[in-house]
Amino acid sequence: MADNTKRNPLAADTEPTDDELGDVMREARDLAMLRKGQSDSWMRSMLVQAVADARARDTVVVHDAA
């Protein structure tokens, strides 16, 4: 029994189609990969800065007042 009424994707009792689910999952994946790339880039820059700070501290010569 085919229902020829227009499908309302916002209706509470409407199940998403496989294509709709696929689109949502692709968008979620793409956004997650973008955010992961941004996070990885930020972490790399923080690591570079931490290493530079540590090396700068190691080269500071402390003179005793004795």
C-alpha distances in whole Angstrom, upper triangle without the diagonal:
4,7,10,12,15,15,18,20,23,20,21,18,17,18,19,18,21,22,23,25,26,28,29,31,32,34,35,37,38,40,41,43,44,45,47,49,50,51,52,55,56,57,59,61,61,63,65,66,67,69,71,72,73,75,76,77,79,81,83,86,87,91,93,95,98
4,6,9,12,12,16,17,20,18,20,17,15,16,17,16,19,20,20,22,24,25,26,28,30,31,32,34,36,37,38,40,42,43,44,46,48,49,50,52,53,54,56,58,59,60,62,64,65,66,68,69,71,73,74,75,77,79,80,84,85,89,91,93,96
4,6,8,9,12,15,17,15,17,15,13,15,16,15,19,19,19,22,24,24,25,28,29,30,31,33,35,36,37,39,41,42,43,45,46,47,49,51,52,53,55,57,58,59,61,63,64,66,67,68,69,72,73,74,76,78,79,83,84,88,89,92,94
4,6,9,12,15,17,16,19,17,15,16,17,16,19,19,19,22,24,24,25,28,29,30,31,34,35,36,38,39,40,42,43,45,46,48,49,51,52,54,55,57,58,60,61,63,64,66,67,68,70,72,73,74,76,78,79,83,84,88,90,92,95
4,6,9,12,14,13,16,14,13,15,16,16,19,19,19,21,24,23,24,27,28,29,30,33,34,34,36,38,39,40,42,44,45,46,48,49,50,52,54,55,56,58,60,61,62,64,66,67,68,70,71,73,74,76,78,81,82,86,88,90,93
4,6,10,12,11,15,14,12,14,14,14,18,17,16,19,21,20,21,24,25,25,27,30,30,31,33,35,36,37,39,41,41,43,45,46,47,49,51,52,53,55,57,58,59,61,62,63,65,67,68,69,71,73,74,78,79,83,85,87,90
4,6,9,9,12,11,8,10,10,11,14,14,13,16,18,18,18,21,23,22,24,27,27,28,30,32,33,34,36,38,38,40,42,43,44,46,48,49,50,52,54,55,56,58,59,60,62,64,65,66,68,70,71,75,76,80,82,84,86
4,5,6,9,9,7,10,10,12,15,15,13,15,18,17,17,20,22,21,22,25,26,26,28,31,31,32,34,36,37,38,40,42,42,44,46,47,48,50,52,53,54,56,58,58,60,62,63,64,66,68,69,73,74,77,79,81,84
4,6,8,9,6,8,7,9,13,12,10,12,15,14,13,16,18,18,19,22,23,23,25,27,28,28,31,33,33,34,36,38,39,40,42,44,44,46,48,49,50,52,54,55,56,58,59,60,62,64,66,69,70,74,76,78,81
4,6,9,7,9,9,12,16,16,12,14,17,16,14,18,20,19,19,23,24,23,25,28,28,28,31,33,33,34,36,38,38,40,42,43,44,46,48,48,49,52,53,54,55,58,59,60,62,64,65,68,69,73,74,76,79
4,6,5,9,10,13,17,17,14,16,19,19,17,20,23,22,22,25,27,26,28,31,31,31,34,36,36,37,39,41,41,43,45,46,47,49,51,52,52,55,56,57,58,61,62,62,64,67,67,71,72,75,77,79,82
4,6,8,11,14,17,18,15,16,20,19,18,20,23,22,22,25,27,26,27,30,31,31,33,36,36,36,39,41,41,42,45,46,46,48,50,51,51,54,56,56,57,60,61,61,63,66,66,70,71,74,76,77,80
4,6,10,13,16,18,15,16,19,20,18,21,24,23,23,26,28,28,29,32,33,33,34,37,38,38,40,42,43,44,46,48,48,50,52,53,53,56,58,58,59,62,63,63,65,68,69,72,73,76,78,80,83
4,6,9,13,14,12,13,16,17,16,18,21,21,21,24,26,26,27,29,31,31,33,35,36,36,39,41,41,42,45,46,47,48,51,51,52,54,56,57,58,60,62,62,64,66,68,71,72,76,77,79,82
4,6,9,12,10,10,13,14,14,15,18,19,19,21,23,24,24,27,29,29,30,33,34,34,36,39,39,40,42,44,45,46,48,50,50,52,54,55,56,58,60,60,62,64,66,69,70,74,75,78,80
4,7,8,6,6,10,11,10,12,15,15,16,18,20,21,22,24,25,26,28,30,31,32,34,36,37,38,40,41,42,44,46,47,48,50,52,52,54,56,57,58,60,62,63,67,68,72,73,76,78
4,5,5,6,8,10,11,12,14,15,17,18,20,21,22,24,26,27,28,30,32,33,34,36,37,38,40,42,43,44,46,48,49,50,52,53,55,57,58,59,61,63,64,68,69,73,75,77,80
4,5,5,6,9,10,10,12,14,15,16,18,20,21,22,24,26,26,28,30,31,32,34,36,37,38,40,41,42,44,46,47,48,50,52,53,54,56,57,59,61,62,66,67,71,73,76,78
4,5,5,6,9,10,10,12,14,15,16,18,20,21,22,24,25,27,29,30,31,33,35,36,37,39,40,41,43,45,46,47,49,51,52,54,55,57,58,60,62,65,67,70,73,75,78
4,5,5,6,9,10,11,12,14,15,17,18,20,21,23,24,26,27,28,30,32,33,34,36,38,39,40,42,44,45,46,48,49,51,52,54,55,57,59,60,64,65,69,71,73,76
4,5,5,6,9,10,10,12,14,15,16,18,20,21,22,24,26,26,28,30,31,32,34,36,37,38,40,42,43,44,46,47,48,50,52,53,54,57,58,62,63,67,69,71,74
4,5,5,6,9,10,10,12,14,15,16,18,20,21,22,24,25,26,28,30,31,32,34,36,37,39,40,41,43,45,46,47,49,51,52,53,55,57,60,62,66,68,70,73
4,5,5,6,9,10,11,12,14,15,17,18,20,21,23,24,26,27,29,30,31,33,35,36,38,39,40,42,44,45,46,48,49,51,52,54,56,60,61,65,67,69,72
4,5,5,6,9,10,11,12,14,15,16,18,20,21,22,24,26,27,28,30,32,33,34,36,37,38,40,42,43,44,46,48,49,51,53,54,58,59,63,65,67,70
4,5,5,6,8,10,10,12,14,15,16,18,20,21,22,24,25,26,28,30,31,32,34,36,37,38,40,41,42,44,46,47,48,51,52,56,57,61,63,65,68
4,5,5,6,9,10,10,12,14,15,16,18,20,21,22,24,25,27,29,30,31,33,35,36,37,39,40,41,43,45,46,48,49,51,55,56,60,62,65,67
4,5,5,6,9,10,11,12,14,15,17,18,20,21,23,24,26,27,29,30,32,33,34,36,38,39,40,42,44,45,46,48,50,54,55,59,61,63,66
4,6,5,6,9,10,11,12,14,15,16,18,20,21,22,24,26,27,28,30,31,32,34,36,37,38,40,42,43,44,47,48,52,53,57,59,61,64
4,5,5,6,9,10,10,12,14,15,16,18,20,21,22,24,25,26,28,30,31,32,34,36,37,38,40,41,43,45,47,50,52,55,57,60,63
4,5,5,6,9,10,11,12,14,15,17,18,20,21,23,24,26,27,29,30,32,33,35,36,38,39,41,42,44,46,49,51,55,57,59,62
4,5,5,6,9,10,11,12,14,15,17,18,20,21,23,24,26,27,28,30,32,33,34,36,37,39,41,42,44,47,49,53,55,57,60
4,5,5,6,9,10,10,12,14,15,16,18,20,21,22,24,26,26,28,30,31,32,34,36,37,38,40,42,46,47,51,53,55,58
4,5,5,6,9,10,10,12,14,15,16,18,20,21,22,24,25,27,28,30,31,33,34,36,37,39,41,44,46,50,52,55,57
4,5,5,6,9,10,11,12,14,15,17,18,20,21,23,24,26,27,29,30,32,33,35,36,38,40,43,45,49,51,54,56
4,5,5,6,8,10,10,12,14,15,16,18,20,21,22,24,26,27,28,30,31,33,34,36,38,41,43,47,49,51,54
4,5,5,6,8,10,10,12,14,15,16,18,20,21,22,24,25,26,28,30,31,33,35,36,40,41,45,47,50,52
4,5,5,6,9,10,11,12,14,15,16,18,20,21,23,24,26,27,29,30,32,33,35,39,41,44,47,49,52
4,6,5,6,9,10,11,12,14,15,17,18,20,21,23,24,26,27,29,30,32,33,37,39,43,45,47,50
4,5,5,6,9,10,10,12,14,15,16,18,20,21,22,24,26,27,28,30,32,35,37,41,43,45,48
4,5,5,6,9,10,10,12,14,15,16,18,20,21,22,24,26,27,29,31,34,36,40,42,45,47
4,5,5,6,9,10,11,12,14,15,17,18,20,21,23,24,26,27,29,33,35,38,41,44,46
4,5,5,6,9,10,11,12,14,15,16,18,20,21,23,24,26,27,31,33,36,39,41,44
4,5,5,6,9,10,10,12,14,15,16,18,20,21,22,24,26,30,31,35,37,40,42
4,5,5,6,9,10,11,12,14,15,16,18,20,21,23,25,28,30,34,36,39,42
4,5,5,6,9,10,11,12,14,15,16,18,20,21,23,27,29,32,35,37,40
4,5,5,6,9,10,10,12,14,15,16,18,20,21,25,27,30,33,35,38
4,5,5,6,8,10,10,12,14,15,16,18,20,24,25,29,32,34,37
4,6,5,6,9,10,11,12,14,15,17,19,22,25,28,31,34,36
4,5,5,6,9,10,10,12,14,15,17,21,22,26,29,31,34
4,5,5,6,9,10,11,12,14,16,19,21,25,27,29,32
4,5,5,6,9,10,11,12,15,18,20,24,26,29,32
4,5,5,6,9,10,11,13,16,19,22,25,28,30
4,5,5,6,9,10,11,15,16,20,23,25,28
4,5,5,6,9,10,14,15,19,21,24,27
4,5,5,6,9,12,15,18,21,24,26
4,5,5,7,10,13,16,19,22,25
4,5,5,9,10,14,17,19,22
4,6,8,10,14,16,20,22
4,6,9,13,16,19,21
4,6,10,13,16,18
4,6,10,13,15
4,7,9,12
4,6,9
4,5
4
